Amino acid sequence: MMETLARAIEVTRRYGSVTALDGVSLDIRRGELVGLLGPNGAGKSTLINLFAGLRRPHSGRVELFGGSPADPVRRRDIGVTPQETGLPSTLRVREVVDFVTAHYPRGAARGELLERFGLTGMERRQIGGLSGGQKRRLAVALAFAGNPRLVFLDEPTTGLDVEARRALWDAVRDFHAGGGTVVLTSHYLEEVEALAERVVVVDRGRVLADDTVAAVRDIAGMRHVTLTAGELPDLPGVVRAERDGSRVLLLTADADALVRALVRADVPFTGLEIRPTSLEEAFLTITAHEPQAA
Ligand SMILES: Nc1ncnc2c1ncn2[C@@H]1O[C@H](COP(=O)(O)OP(=O)(O)OP(=O)(O)O)[C@@H](O)[C@H]1O
């Protein structure tokens, strides 16, 4: 059994009347590269802030390396890149890196760290003079300044162009290949797909799915097929079927095959519509209902 580095057990966290996390349980094991996927306001940043010891849960428990995230000794072995890049604009790149690195017993070598994130030659530049993408890369690089065992990257590639995004993906992959554990958040399945093996889908403070990227991709690729028809025969690949008067809604991973089967079965239908499901819709539908016949 792989060692668990971070763990949330039935965690609830509110902000005023907003429940940001609602009974979330999650284990992050050593060597994993986990993507937290979910729409705006899903609770991803809140979860990272709890693991990083920046916030405390209202109920449930959060553990980091088997202890409390509030313990500074445990926090030495993590790195975090927050969603907002707030670095002092008058300082030079070199000064910021040295300042952050100095906080750790095993700080990274500056030159090597900057190289990994495509910032070589920028040591003397002031933060305020960097481009948005360069600032972002620096903020992500700082998460690795202490040679952490576990890093939390909150939307690491926001604001990066394609090339910079790929370079950052490579840096994250290198860290992972060297035995590092990564938790990253994203709104985009493609980003999670490019990096992660395991994806945890979060929405409205709850974990909707915790599975392989392939399994989640299948669910996310579901289509809603709706049509007006009478009694329907058994159709292939229907995950869920629902009737509302004469309107039938079918959920399937392969809409083309479904439509071909409908035509072959020679059942009269009108008003055929096919549309993608949102990730949320797909997961809610699948987790809330068992397949049933129309
Ligand atoms: N400091 C705060 N004060 C009040 N409400 C907050 C605070 N932080 C988060 N929230 C609320 O908690 C919920 C979860 O927010 P959170 O930032 O964790 O989501 P997220 O998944 O990271 O979203 P995004 O992708 O937009 O960053 C949202 O409804 C948000 O408005």
Ligand as a Chemical Component Dictionary entry (heavy atoms), coordinates in Angstrom:
data_LIG
# 
_chem_comp.id                   LIG 
_chem_comp.type                 NON-POLYMER 
_chem_comp.pdbx_formal_charge   0 
_chem_comp.three_letter_code    LIG 
# 
loop_
_chem_comp_atom.comp_id 
_chem_comp_atom.atom_id 
_chem_comp_atom.alt_atom_id 
_chem_comp_atom.type_symbol 
_chem_comp_atom.charge 
_chem_comp_atom.model_Cartn_x 
_chem_comp_atom.model_Cartn_y 
_chem_comp_atom.model_Cartn_z 
_chem_comp_atom.pdbx_ordinal 
LIG N1  N1  N 0 -12.470 33.764 1.269   1  
LIG C1  C1  C 0 -13.697 33.491 0.864   2  
LIG N2  N2  N 0 -14.764 34.160 1.320   3  
LIG C2  C2  C 0 -16.016 33.873 0.931   4  
LIG N3  N3  N 0 -16.335 32.892 0.058   5  
LIG C3  C3  C 0 -15.321 32.183 -0.439  6  
LIG C4  C4  C 0 -13.960 32.424 -0.077  7  
LIG N4  N4  N 0 -13.183 31.540 -0.735  8  
LIG C5  C5  C 0 -14.011 30.792 -1.481  9  
LIG N5  N5  N 0 -15.304 31.156 -1.303  10 
LIG C6  C6  C 0 -16.481 30.530 -1.932  11 
LIG O1  O1  O 0 -16.380 29.133 -1.748  12 
LIG C7  C7  C 0 -16.764 28.430 -2.931  13 
LIG C8  C8  C 0 -15.611 27.572 -3.409  14 
LIG O2  O2  O 0 -14.559 28.413 -3.865  15 
LIG P1  P1  P 0 -13.156 27.892 -4.359  16 
LIG O3  O3  O 0 -12.315 29.093 -4.620  17 
LIG O4  O4  O 0 -12.650 26.877 -3.435  18 
LIG O5  O5  O 0 -13.555 27.195 -5.732  19 
LIG P2  P2  P 0 -12.638 26.787 -6.966  20 
LIG O6  O6  O 0 -13.098 25.443 -7.384  21 
LIG O7  O7  O 0 -11.223 26.940 -6.612  22 
LIG O8  O8  O 0 -13.061 27.827 -8.052  23 
LIG P3  P3  P 0 -12.180 28.538 -9.197  24 
LIG O9  O9  O 0 -11.982 27.515 -10.231 25 
LIG O10 O10 O 0 -13.035 29.665 -9.629  26 
LIG O11 O11 O 0 -10.928 28.959 -8.526  27 
LIG C9  C9  C 0 -17.191 29.501 -3.910  28 
LIG O12 O12 O 0 -18.591 29.633 -3.824  29 
LIG C10 C10 C 0 -16.500 30.741 -3.413  30 
LIG O13 O13 O 0 -17.215 31.889 -3.771  31 
# 
loop_
_chem_comp_bond.comp_id 
_chem_comp_bond.atom_id_1 
_chem_comp_bond.atom_id_2 
_chem_comp_bond.value_order 
_chem_comp_bond.pdbx_ordinal 
LIG N1  C1  SING 1  
LIG C1  N2  SING 2  
LIG C1  C4  DOUB 3  
LIG N2  C2  DOUB 4  
LIG C2  N3  SING 5  
LIG N3  C3  DOUB 6  
LIG C3  C4  SING 7  
LIG C3  N5  SING 8  
LIG C4  N4  SING 9  
LIG N4  C5  DOUB 10 
LIG C5  N5  SING 11 
LIG N5  C6  SING 12 
LIG C6  O1  SING 13 
LIG C6  C10 SING 14 
LIG O1  C7  SING 15 
LIG C7  C8  SING 16 
LIG C7  C9  SING 17 
LIG C8  O2  SING 18 
LIG O2  P1  SING 19 
LIG P1  O3  DOUB 20 
LIG P1  O4  SING 21 
LIG P1  O5  SING 22 
LIG O5  P2  SING 23 
LIG P2  O6  DOUB 24 
LIG P2  O7  SING 25 
LIG P2  O8  SING 26 
LIG O8  P3  SING 27 
LIG P3  O9  DOUB 28 
LIG P3  O10 SING 29 
LIG P3  O11 SING 30 
LIG C9  O12 SING 31 
LIG C9  C10 SING 32 
LIG C10 O13 SING 33 
# 
